[in-house]
């Protein structure tokens, strides 16, 4: 069975990446954390053993770290393109599902998404149309699909606590069988830093 794992990320550019952490960490510190998170996400994604690994970035693919990670992990490299978060996620998943039976998509800011959890999410698609790993803030950290379903990503209040609830409603309306794995924390705000791996907190 052909499976694709997409990592969506902002290039770790100072002043662009992890902007909500800038008041605490400064632009350089927030970008450094974004870089560490991205390196970790790509390593876990590679260790999960999918047939295809794709790094889908914004604003463009020219950042040196992006090129290094693409080469290290033999990943496909793509740009997120225009539109809101939902449009960009749907576009990436639909593209992957044209050539793969399963496609999973994750962000780069969830250190709890390790290789074992990624494999578990993929296995859930043997019995479900879609799989999600909810985030503690009301969003989700992972979505996996067996077929592209645009309605999951339309009219969602992205970056709010309503995202997962609205997604459940859209999945039910589309008649999709979904599986949810235990929720995890993403790293967006200063309060989230307590969820970093212990060795990172210094």
C-alpha positions as CSV (number, residue, x, y, z in Angstrom):
1,X,0.0,0.0,0.0
2,X,1.4,3.4,-1.1
3,X,1.5,6.0,1.7
4,X,2.6,9.6,1.8
5,X,3.4,11.8,4.8
6,X,3.4,15.5,4.3
7,X,5.1,17.9,6.7
8,X,3.7,21.5,6.4
9,X,6.0,24.2,7.8
10,X,7.0,27.8,7.7
11,X,10.6,28.3,6.8
12,X,12.4,29.3,10.0
13,X,12.9,32.9,9.1
14,X,13.4,35.4,12.0
15,X,10.3,37.5,12.3
16,X,8.2,35.1,10.2
17,X,8.3,31.8,12.1
18,X,6.7,31.3,15.5
19,X,5.6,35.0,15.6
20,X,3.5,34.5,18.8
21,X,6.7,33.5,20.6
22,X,8.6,36.6,19.6
23,X,7.6,38.7,22.6
24,X,9.2,36.1,24.9
25,X,12.0,34.6,22.8
26,X,12.8,37.5,20.4
27,X,12.8,37.0,16.6
28,X,16.0,35.1,16.5
29,X,15.0,32.8,19.4
30,X,11.6,32.1,17.9
31,X,13.2,31.2,14.6
32,X,15.8,29.0,16.3
33,X,13.0,27.1,18.1
34,X,11.1,26.8,14.8
35,X,14.2,25.3,13.2
36,X,14.7,22.8,16.0
37,X,11.0,21.7,15.8
38,X,11.3,21.3,12.0
39,X,14.4,19.2,12.2
40,X,12.7,17.0,14.8
41,X,9.5,16.7,12.8
42,X,11.4,15.6,9.6
43,X,13.5,13.1,11.6
44,X,10.4,11.5,13.1
45,X,8.6,11.5,9.7
46,X,11.5,9.8,8.1
47,X,11.8,7.2,10.9
48,X,8.1,6.4,10.4
49,X,8.9,4.7,7.1
50,X,6.3,6.1,4.7
51,X,6.8,5.4,1.0
52,X,7.0,9.2,0.2
53,X,8.0,12.0,2.5
54,X,7.1,15.6,1.4
55,X,8.1,18.9,2.9
56,X,5.6,21.5,2.0
57,X,6.8,25.0,3.0
58,X,5.9,28.7,2.9
59,X,6.8,31.3,1.8
60,X,9.2,29.5,-0.6
61,X,11.6,26.7,-0.8
62,X,14.9,28.7,-0.8
63,X,15.8,28.5,2.9
64,X,19.1,26.6,3.4
65,X,17.6,24.4,6.2
66,X,14.7,23.4,3.9
67,X,17.2,22.3,1.2
68,X,19.4,20.5,3.8
69,X,16.4,18.5,5.2
70,X,15.1,17.7,1.8
71,X,18.5,16.2,0.8
72,X,19.0,14.4,4.1
73,X,15.7,12.7,4.0
74,X,15.2,12.3,0.2
75,X,12.0,14.2,0.6
76,X,9.8,15.8,-2.1
77,X,9.8,19.6,-1.8
78,X,6.8,21.8,-2.5
79,X,5.4,25.2,-1.8
80,X,2.1,25.6,0.1
81,X,0.9,28.3,-2.3
82,X,-2.0,30.7,-1.9
83,X,-5.2,30.5,0.2
84,X,-6.0,30.0,3.9
85,X,-4.7,27.0,5.9
86,X,-7.6,24.8,4.9
87,X,-7.1,25.4,1.1
88,X,-3.3,24.7,1.4
89,X,-3.8,21.5,3.4
90,X,-6.5,20.2,1.0
91,X,-4.3,21.0,-2.0
92,X,-1.4,19.1,-0.6
93,X,-3.4,16.1,0.5
94,X,-5.4,15.9,-2.8
95,X,-2.1,16.0,-4.7
96,X,-0.7,13.2,-2.7
97,X,-3.8,11.1,-3.0
98,X,-3.6,11.2,-6.8
99,X,-0.6,8.8,-6.5
100,X,-1.0,7.2,-3.0
101,X,-3.7,5.2,-1.2
102,X,-3.1,7.0,2.1
103,X,-1.9,10.5,2.8
104,X,-1.1,12.0,6.2
105,X,-0.3,15.6,6.9
106,X,1.3,17.1,10.0
107,X,2.6,20.5,11.2
108,X,6.2,21.0,12.3
109,X,5.4,22.3,15.8
110,X,4.2,19.2,17.6
111,X,7.2,17.3,19.2
112,X,4.8,14.6,20.6
113,X,4.2,13.4,17.0
114,X,6.9,10.7,17.0
115,X,7.4,8.0,14.5
116,X,5.4,5.4,16.5
117,X,2.4,7.7,16.7
118,X,2.6,8.5,12.9
119,X,2.6,4.8,12.2
120,X,-0.4,4.3,14.5
121,X,-2.3,7.0,12.7
122,X,-1.6,5.4,9.3
123,X,-2.7,2.0,10.6
124,X,-6.0,3.6,11.6
125,X,-6.8,4.3,8.0
126,X,-7.2,0.5,7.4
127,X,-10.6,0.9,9.1
128,X,-11.5,4.6,8.7
129,X,-11.8,7.2,6.0
130,X,-10.0,9.8,8.0
131,X,-7.8,9.9,11.1
132,X,-7.0,12.9,13.3
133,X,-4.7,13.6,16.2
134,X,-6.5,16.5,18.0
135,X,-4.5,19.3,19.7
136,X,-5.1,20.3,23.2
137,X,-5.9,23.9,22.1
138,X,-9.0,22.7,20.1
139,X,-7.3,22.2,16.7
140,X,-5.6,19.2,15.3
141,X,-2.0,18.2,14.8
142,X,-2.5,15.5,12.2
143,X,-5.0,14.6,9.5
144,X,-4.9,11.5,7.4
145,X,-7.2,10.6,4.5
146,X,-7.9,7.8,2.1
147,X,-9.7,10.2,-0.3
148,X,-9.6,13.9,-0.8
149,X,-12.6,15.6,0.8
150,X,-12.6,19.4,0.3
151,X,-15.5,20.0,2.7
152,X,-13.3,19.1,5.7
153,X,-11.3,22.2,5.1
154,X,-13.9,24.7,4.0
155,X,-15.4,27.4,6.3
156,X,-13.3,26.3,9.3
157,X,-12.3,29.0,11.8
158,X,-8.6,28.2,11.7
159,X,-6.3,29.0,14.6
160,X,-9.2,28.9,17.1
161,X,-10.5,26.4,19.6
162,X,-13.4,25.5,17.3
163,X,-11.3,23.8,14.6
164,X,-11.6,20.1,15.7
165,X,-15.3,20.5,16.6
166,X,-16.1,22.0,13.2
167,X,-14.1,19.3,11.5
168,X,-16.1,16.6,13.2
169,X,-19.3,18.2,12.0
170,X,-18.0,18.4,8.4
171,X,-16.8,14.8,8.5
172,X,-20.2,13.6,9.8
173,X,-22.0,15.6,7.0
174,X,-19.8,14.0,4.4
175,X,-20.5,10.5,5.8
176,X,-16.8,9.9,6.7
177,X,-15.8,7.3,9.3
178,X,-13.2,9.0,11.4
179,X,-10.8,7.8,14.1
180,X,-9.3,10.1,16.7
181,X,-6.1,9.3,18.6
182,X,-5.3,10.9,22.0
183,X,-4.7,14.7,21.8
184,X,-1.3,16.3,21.9
185,X,0.1,19.7,22.5
186,X,1.4,22.0,19.8
187,X,3.9,24.8,20.4
188,X,2.4,28.1,19.4
189,X,2.4,30.4,22.5
190,X,4.6,31.0,25.5
191,X,2.2,28.9,27.6
192,X,2.9,25.9,25.3
193,X,6.6,25.9,26.0
194,X,6.0,23.6,29.1
195,X,5.2,20.9,26.5
196,X,8.7,21.0,25.0
197,X,10.8,17.9,25.5
198,X,12.7,18.3,28.8
199,X,16.1,18.6,27.1
200,X,14.9,21.5,25.0
201,X,13.7,23.8,27.7
202,X,17.1,25.5,28.4
